Amino acid sequence: MIKQDISENLANIVYLGIGSNLGNKKRNIEKAKYLLEINSIKIVKSSSIYETYSWPNKNYPKFYNIVIKVKTNLDPINLFFVIKDIEKKLGRKKTKINSPRICDIDIIDYKGLVYKLDINNDKLLIPHPRLQNRNFVLFPLFEIEKNWNHPQKKTKIHDLIGKLDNSSLYGIKQI
């Protein structure tokens, strides 16, 4: 019998979205996963990679995205700081919103909590405020957690996917 660490039993279940549309996108995602792991963020499940057009400018390089389910003892604020540090380590620069980027990591859901905080001009909003409109979050999240419910809207994930417009349904490809 494998003895579990007591702290692992107390860990928080969190869903993170990781995306990249610059450089070696697959490698950027794998590096982000590695850096999360060495920062005591244990990956429990990882979706396939999904490819989508950049939004709102389809002329930018396409995005690769995944969603991962993790366990962590970090609170939302410290998790946010670790994520921002990982993005910087991977080469992300502060640029105009929705610009191409090497790595973007978003907290999609933290233990089903609703959380709002301003940190140094960055907003920490959990659940992610636009996740219900994002095919690149909903499809990979559904792949790894078919019974997930939106913490604020109290809506099942398959219902959120059903509300996506046609371009969102056809504009995503699992790779």
N, C-alpha and C positions, 0 to 999 in steps of 0.2 A: 504494500500500500504506500502510495506517495503522500508524504506529509506536506500539507499546504502551509505556506507562510501565513500567519494570522493577518498581517497587514494586507495581503492579497485579498483576503475575504472582505476587508473593509474598503477595498478600492472602489472608486467611482467608475461607472460605465459611461463612456463618452464616445460620440461619433464625430470623426473629423473628415473633412473633405480636403484632398490634396490635388492640386492642379499645376500644370506647366504648359507653356507654349513657346518657350525659347530653349535653344540648345538641344541636348540629348534629353528629350522629355521623359522617356522611360527611366533613364539613369537618375534624373533629378528627383523623380518620385521615389525611386529606391533609396537614394541618399537621404531623403526626408524621412522615410520610414526607419532607416538605420539610426538617424540622429534622434528620432523620437524614442526608440528603444533604449539608447544609451542614456537618455534623460529620464529613466524610470517610467516610461509610458509603454506599457506592454500591449502589443498588438494581438488581439484575440481573433479577429477576422478581417480579411481584406477582399474587396470586390475586384472584379476584372477591371481592366483599363477601358475607359470609354472615350471616344474621340468626338468632339463637337466643334462647330465653328466658333470663333471668337465673337463675343457680344460686347458692344453693339456694332463693332466694325468687323464685318466678315472678311475684310482684306488682310487683317492680321493673321499670323499663323494659327492653325487649328490647335485646340487645347486637348491634352490628355488629362483625364480626371479619374480619381478613385475615391471611394469612401472606405474608411477603416473603423472598426469597432475596437476601442482600447479600454484598458483598465489603468487607472492612475490614482495615486493618493494626493496629487496636486489639486488645490482648489482652483476655481475658474480663473482667478487673476494670475496666479503663478503659472498655470497652464498657458495662458495667453502670452506671458512674458517668454516662456520657453519656446513657444511657436514662433514669435517674432524674432527671437535670437536664431532659430534654425533657418528661417527665411533669409536673414542677413548672412549667415554662414554660407548659404548656398548661392549668394550673390544677388539677392533681391535688393533693389534700390527703391527709394521713395519716388514714385512717378505719378503722372496723372492717372486718375481712377480709370480702371478697365484697360490700361495699357498692357502690352505683352509683358510677361514676367517669367523668370526662371522657376520660381516656386511660390505657390500661394497655398496656405493652410488655413482652413476655417473651422471653427468649432460649430458643428451643425446642431448638436444636442449634448447637453451635459446633465446626465442623470434625470432627464425630464424636467429640469428647472427652467424658469423664466428669469432671466438675469439681464440687467442693464447697468452699465457703468461707463463713465468717461475716464480714460487713462491717457494722460499726456496728449490730448487731442485725438486719440484713437478711441473709437467706441467699441465696447465689448457688449454685444447683443446676442443673447442665447435664448431661444434657438435662433439660428441665423435668420435674419428678417425676410430674406427673399428665397429661402429654400423651396417653398411650395411652387415657385415659378421656374425652377431650374432643373431641366432634364438631367444635367450632368451631376446633380446631387440625388434626385429621386430614383433614377434607374439603378445606380450602384448601391444606394442605401436599401432599396427593395431587394436587390440580389442577396445581400447579407442579413437582412432583418425584415422578413415579409410581414411581420405583425407590428411593425413600428407605428406609433401614433404621434402626430404633431402635438408637442406639449402645450401650445397655446390654443391652437384651433380645435384640438381634440378630434382630429380627422385622421382616418386610417391612410396609410401610404398609398394603397392601391386606388383610393378615391382621389388623392392629390394627383396621381399620375393620370387618372381619367379626366381630370380638368385641364390638362395641358392642351395647348393648341396643336394643330396638325404639324406645323413647322417644327415644334419641339419634339413631337413623336417621331418624325421622320429625319430630324437633323442630328441624330445621335447614332453612333455605331460602336458596338462592343468589339474590342480588338484583342 
